[in-house]
Amino acid sequence: MRTGRSSIVPLLTPATAWFGLFFALPIAAMLVVSFWVVANYQLVPTFTLTNYTKLAQPLYLSIIVRTFAIATIVTILAALVGYPVAYYLARRLKRLRVFVLTLIVLPLWTSYLVRSFAWMLVLGTSGAFNWFLQGIGVTDQPVRWFLYTEFAVIIALVHIYLPFFILPVFAVLDKLDDRLLEASSDLGASPWTSFWTVTLPLSRPGISTGCLLVFIPAAGSYVSPELLGGPSVLMIGSVIAQQFGLVFEYAFGSALALTLMSGILIVALGLLRIGKVQGLK
């Protein structure tokens, strides 16, 4: 037994070193810096809670609330759209399944920046949305509130992260034992009742994983809020970039980043508990 354990150690060493160097060490550095202050564009080692108490100011508090609210809405919309698609692919579609899955994954082959910029063209005053509304006679003038609003950010994030919800749900539904549904039907349950009592509960791990894979990047998103939201729809990712890249407030930026990570961690633990995703614990 000891020989087996010792043989695993060399295999785990590269992964452990990678985790420590590129994950644990940067987080530890941010944690230390978050208690420092910046004076004359220089970090001053000290210990203060000023950077964290600053988060309670109405401006930053509203940005934090907006960030998690948008991430929650994006996750819910991705679930509402993605679950029926995953269900249809796994339980109904057989012949064209590979082709449709390829179409779902295909946008991931393109740059995140390109997809966000494409939504600027679609939602712009000369974009497809306005062209359609004017074509059916809903409005005579281009609608200008599509861009630089929370609506634009949410639509873009749902489109960008939707595959991350569909794929894990599809994987769970595809492995669902048909005998359970047959037993439910033999007991007199309708297809709708079987879905609510058998299919949906058994797909809960996939739902939780999909929500996790959508919520985390949505909460930390930077490109889409910057391009589609503008200054009126600030999210934590944009503020963190400003603190590090524009005003050189590394200490406050570190506090913001750790706050974002803590909030995401709480949500992630809750989703893992709900879904009982044993493989991710």
C-alpha positions as CSV (number, residue, x, y, z in Angstrom):
1,M,0.0,0.0,0.0
2,R,2.8,2.4,0.8
3,T,4.5,1.6,-2.5
4,G,1.2,2.5,-4.3
5,R,0.9,5.8,-2.5
6,S,4.5,6.7,-3.0
7,S,4.1,6.0,-6.8
8,I,1.3,8.5,-7.0
9,V,3.3,11.4,-5.4
10,P,5.4,12.1,-8.5
11,L,2.3,12.2,-10.6
12,L,0.6,14.7,-8.3
13,T,3.7,16.9,-7.9
14,P,3.3,18.9,-11.2
15,A,-0.4,19.5,-10.6
16,T,0.3,20.6,-7.0
17,A,3.1,22.9,-8.1
18,W,0.9,24.4,-10.8
19,F,-2.0,24.9,-8.3
20,G,0.3,26.6,-5.8
21,L,2.1,28.8,-8.2
22,F,-0.8,30.0,-10.4
23,F,-3.7,29.9,-8.0
24,A,-2.9,29.7,-4.3
25,L,0.1,32.1,-4.4
26,P,-1.7,34.9,-6.3
27,I,-4.7,34.7,-4.0
28,A,-2.4,34.8,-0.9
29,A,-0.7,37.8,-2.4
30,M,-4.0,39.6,-3.0
31,L,-5.1,38.8,0.5
32,V,-2.0,40.4,2.0
33,V,-2.1,43.4,-0.3
34,S,-5.8,44.0,0.4
35,F,-4.9,45.1,3.9
36,W,-2.2,47.5,2.7
37,V,-2.7,51.1,1.4
38,V,-1.5,53.0,-1.7
39,A,0.4,56.3,-1.2
40,N,1.9,58.2,-4.1
41,Y,1.2,55.2,-6.4
42,Q,3.3,52.9,-4.1
43,L,2.1,50.1,-1.9
44,V,2.6,50.7,1.7
45,P,2.8,47.6,3.9
46,T,0.5,48.0,6.9
47,F,-2.7,46.6,8.3
48,T,-6.0,48.3,7.7
49,L,-9.6,47.4,7.0
50,T,-10.2,50.6,5.0
51,N,-10.3,48.8,1.7
52,Y,-13.1,46.5,3.0
53,T,-15.1,49.2,4.8
54,K,-15.0,51.2,1.6
55,L,-17.1,48.5,-0.1
56,A,-20.0,49.5,2.1
57,Q,-20.2,52.9,0.3
58,P,-23.5,53.1,-1.7
59,L,-21.6,53.3,-5.0
60,Y,-19.6,50.1,-4.6
61,L,-22.4,48.4,-2.8
62,S,-24.8,49.0,-5.7
63,I,-22.1,47.7,-8.2
64,I,-21.8,44.5,-6.1
65,V,-25.5,44.0,-6.0
66,R,-25.9,44.7,-9.7
67,T,-23.1,42.2,-10.5
68,F,-24.7,39.3,-8.6
69,A,-28.2,40.3,-9.8
70,I,-27.1,40.2,-13.5
71,A,-25.2,37.0,-13.0
72,T,-28.3,35.4,-11.3
73,I,-30.6,36.6,-14.1
74,V,-28.2,35.3,-16.8
75,T,-28.1,31.9,-15.0
76,I,-31.9,31.7,-14.7
77,L,-32.4,32.6,-18.4
78,A,-29.7,30.1,-19.5
79,A,-31.5,27.4,-17.5
80,L,-34.9,28.3,-19.0
81,V,-33.5,28.2,-22.5
82,G,-30.8,25.5,-22.1
83,Y,-32.8,22.8,-20.3
84,P,-35.4,22.3,-23.1
85,V,-32.6,22.2,-25.7
86,A,-30.6,19.7,-23.7
87,Y,-33.7,17.6,-23.0
88,Y,-34.7,17.6,-26.7
89,L,-31.1,16.6,-27.7
90,A,-30.9,13.8,-25.2
91,R,-34.4,12.3,-25.2
92,R,-35.9,13.2,-28.6
93,L,-33.3,13.9,-31.2
94,K,-31.3,10.9,-32.4
95,R,-30.2,11.3,-36.1
96,L,-28.9,14.9,-36.1
97,R,-27.7,15.0,-32.5
98,V,-24.0,15.3,-33.4
99,F,-24.7,18.0,-35.9
100,V,-26.8,20.1,-33.4
101,L,-24.2,19.6,-30.7
102,T,-21.6,20.9,-33.1
103,L,-23.7,24.0,-33.8
104,I,-24.0,24.6,-30.0
105,V,-20.3,24.3,-29.4
106,L,-19.3,26.2,-32.6
107,P,-19.5,29.7,-31.1
108,L,-16.9,28.7,-28.5
109,W,-14.4,28.4,-31.3
110,T,-14.6,32.2,-31.8
111,S,-13.2,34.9,-29.6
112,Y,-15.3,36.1,-26.7
113,L,-14.5,39.6,-27.8
114,V,-15.8,39.0,-31.3
115,R,-19.1,37.6,-30.0
116,S,-19.5,40.6,-27.7
117,F,-18.7,43.0,-30.5
118,A,-21.2,41.2,-32.7
119,W,-24.0,42.0,-30.2
120,M,-23.0,45.6,-30.5
121,L,-23.8,45.4,-34.2
122,V,-27.0,43.5,-33.6
123,L,-28.4,45.8,-30.9
124,G,-27.2,49.1,-32.5
125,T,-29.4,51.7,-34.0
126,S,-28.7,50.2,-37.5
127,G,-28.7,46.6,-36.2
128,A,-30.9,43.6,-36.8
129,F,-33.2,44.3,-33.9
130,N,-34.1,47.8,-35.0
131,W,-34.3,46.7,-38.6
132,F,-36.8,44.0,-37.6
133,L,-38.9,46.3,-35.5
134,Q,-39.1,49.0,-38.2
135,G,-39.8,46.3,-40.8
136,I,-42.9,45.1,-39.0
137,G,-44.1,48.6,-38.2
138,V,-43.5,48.6,-34.4
139,T,-41.5,51.8,-34.6
140,D,-40.6,54.4,-37.1
141,Q,-37.4,55.5,-35.5
142,P,-34.4,53.3,-34.3
143,V,-34.7,52.3,-30.6
144,R,-31.6,53.6,-28.8
145,W,-32.1,51.9,-25.4
146,F,-31.0,48.4,-26.6
147,L,-27.3,49.3,-26.3
148,Y,-25.5,50.4,-23.1
149,T,-28.1,48.9,-20.8
150,E,-28.4,45.9,-18.5
151,F,-30.7,44.4,-21.2
152,A,-27.8,44.3,-23.7
153,V,-25.4,42.8,-21.1
154,I,-27.8,40.1,-20.1
155,I,-28.7,39.1,-23.6
156,A,-25.0,38.9,-24.6
157,L,-24.0,36.9,-21.5
158,V,-26.8,34.4,-22.0
159,H,-25.8,33.8,-25.6
160,I,-22.1,33.5,-24.7
161,Y,-22.5,31.1,-21.7
162,L,-25.5,29.1,-22.8
163,P,-23.4,26.1,-24.1
164,F,-21.9,25.8,-20.6
165,F,-25.4,25.0,-19.3
166,I,-26.6,22.8,-22.2
167,L,-23.6,20.4,-22.2
168,P,-23.6,19.2,-18.6
169,V,-27.4,18.8,-18.6
170,F,-27.3,16.9,-21.9
171,A,-24.6,14.6,-20.4
172,V,-26.9,13.7,-17.4
173,L,-30.1,13.3,-19.4
174,D,-28.3,11.2,-22.1
175,K,-27.4,8.6,-19.4
176,L,-30.8,8.6,-17.8
177,D,-32.1,5.0,-17.4
178,D,-35.2,4.6,-19.6
179,R,-36.4,1.8,-17.4
180,L,-37.2,4.3,-14.7
181,L,-39.5,6.2,-17.0
182,E,-41.1,2.9,-18.1
183,A,-41.7,2.0,-14.5
184,S,-43.3,5.4,-13.9
185,S,-45.5,4.9,-16.9
186,D,-46.5,1.4,-15.8
187,L,-47.6,2.8,-12.4
188,G,-50.0,5.1,-14.2
189,A,-48.0,8.4,-14.3
190,S,-48.5,10.7,-17.3
191,P,-45.5,11.9,-19.3
192,W,-45.7,15.2,-17.5
193,T,-45.8,13.6,-14.1
194,S,-42.9,11.3,-15.0
195,F,-40.9,14.4,-16.0
196,W,-41.4,16.2,-12.7
197,T,-41.0,13.1,-10.5
198,V,-38.2,11.2,-12.4
199,T,-36.4,13.2,-15.1
200,L,-36.1,16.6,-13.4
201,P,-34.9,15.3,-10.0
202,L,-32.3,12.9,-11.7
203,S,-31.0,15.8,-13.8
204,R,-30.4,18.0,-10.8
205,P,-26.6,17.4,-10.8
206,G,-26.4,18.6,-14.4
207,I,-28.6,21.6,-13.7
208,S,-26.4,22.6,-10.7
209,T,-23.2,22.1,-12.7
210,G,-24.6,24.1,-15.6
211,C,-25.7,26.9,-13.3
212,L,-22.2,26.9,-11.7
213,L,-20.5,27.1,-15.1
214,V,-22.7,30.0,-16.1
215,F,-22.8,32.0,-12.9
216,I,-19.1,32.1,-12.2
217,P,-17.9,33.6,-15.5
218,A,-21.0,35.9,-15.7
219,A,-20.3,37.4,-12.3
220,G,-16.7,38.0,-13.2
221,S,-17.4,39.2,-16.8
222,Y,-15.5,42.2,-18.0
223,V,-15.6,42.5,-21.8
224,S,-19.4,42.3,-22.4
225,P,-20.3,44.9,-19.7
226,E,-17.6,47.2,-21.0
227,L,-18.7,47.0,-24.6
228,L,-22.5,46.6,-24.2
229,G,-23.1,48.2,-20.8
230,G,-20.8,51.2,-20.9
231,P,-20.3,53.4,-17.9
232,S,-24.0,53.1,-16.8
233,V,-23.8,49.4,-16.2
234,L,-20.6,48.9,-14.2
235,M,-19.9,45.5,-12.8
236,I,-17.2,44.3,-10.4
237,G,-14.9,43.1,-13.2
238,S,-14.9,46.5,-14.8
239,V,-14.2,48.3,-11.4
240,I,-11.3,45.8,-10.6
241,A,-9.8,46.5,-14.0
242,Q,-10.0,50.3,-13.4
243,Q,-8.4,50.0,-9.9
244,F,-5.4,48.0,-11.3
245,G,-5.0,49.6,-14.7
246,L,-6.1,53.2,-14.4
247,V,-6.0,54.5,-10.8
248,F,-3.3,52.1,-9.5
249,E,-5.3,51.3,-6.4
250,Y,-3.9,47.8,-6.1
251,A,-5.0,47.4,-2.5
252,F,-8.6,48.3,-3.1
253,G,-8.6,46.3,-6.3
254,S,-7.4,43.2,-4.4
255,A,-10.2,43.7,-1.8
256,L,-12.8,43.9,-4.6
257,A,-11.4,40.8,-6.3
258,L,-11.5,38.8,-3.0
259,T,-15.0,40.0,-2.3
260,L,-16.1,38.8,-5.8
261,M,-14.4,35.4,-5.3
262,S,-16.0,35.0,-1.8
263,G,-19.4,35.7,-3.2
264,I,-18.9,33.2,-6.0
265,L,-17.6,30.6,-3.6
266,I,-20.7,30.9,-1.4
267,V,-22.9,30.5,-4.5
268,A,-20.8,27.6,-5.8
269,L,-21.0,25.7,-2.5
270,G,-24.8,26.2,-2.4
271,L,-25.2,24.9,-5.9
272,L,-23.0,21.9,-5.2
273,R,-25.0,21.1,-2.1
274,I,-28.2,21.4,-4.0
275,G,-27.1,19.3,-6.9
276,K,-24.9,16.9,-4.8
277,V,-22.3,16.9,-7.5
278,Q,-20.0,14.4,-6.0
279,G,-17.4,14.7,-8.7
280,L,-16.8,18.4,-8.0
281,K,-16.6,18.2,-4.2
